[in-house]
Amino acid sequence: MAFKQTKGNMTIEACVLPSPGGMYKGAVRVTTKRDKKTLEQVTGRGCGRPTNSEGAALELAENAARRMLGV
C-alpha cells in the first residue's frame, strides 16, 4: 500500500486488485469505525481503467483516495 491516511473515524487506503485478462485495477478501501463496529468498503469506481502494471493502477487509486479525503 502506497497511501493510507486516517481522518476522524475513517481510514482510506489505496490498493490494487486483479482484473480479468491479467491486468490490474486500482481500488480504494474505506474503513469506518462506529462505536464497537468496523465497516469496510472496497470500491474501484473512480480509479480509472484496468492497466497492465500494478504501479500504474496504484497511482490511479492513490489519486482517487486523495480526492476522497480532499487532500
N, C-alpha and C positions, 0 to 999 in steps of 0.2 A: 504494500500500500504506500503510495506516494503522498497522499493527502488524508489527514484525519484531524478534525477540529471539533471542539465542543463549544456550544453556545447555549447557556442556560441548561435546560434539561434535555437538550438534543445534541446528538453526536452525528456528524456527517463524515463519511469516508468514501473515497473513490476506489473502485476495484475493477477488475477485468473478468469477464465471463466468456466461456467458449461459445462460439456461434457456429451454425451449420456450415459445412464446406471448409473446415479447417481454419476458420477466421476467428477474430476476437472482437468482442463488443464491450465498450465501456459501460459501467453501471455505477449508480450511487446508492450506498446503503445508509439509511437514516434510522437511527436508534433513538427512541424517546422513552424516558423514564417517568412514570407517573406512580406516585405512592410506592407500592411494592412490585408493580408490574413493569415489564420492559417490552415495548412494542418495536418490532423491527420490520422495515420495508426495504426492498431492493427494487430499484427501477432503472431501466436502461433508456427510458424516454428522455430526450433532450441531450443525449450523449453522442449523437452522430450515428453514422452508418457503421456496419462491421468493417474492420480493417484487417490487413494481412499481418500486422505486427502488434505485439502486446503493448509496446511502448507508445504507439500512436493511439491505441484505444484508451490507455491510461491517461494520456494527455487530454483527450476529449472528455473523459469522465471527471478529471480534476477541474477543468474549466466549468463544467456543469455544476459540480459541487460548490465551487466558489461563488457561482451565480446564485445558488440556493441560499447561501449564507449572506450574500450581499457584501462579500469581501472584494 
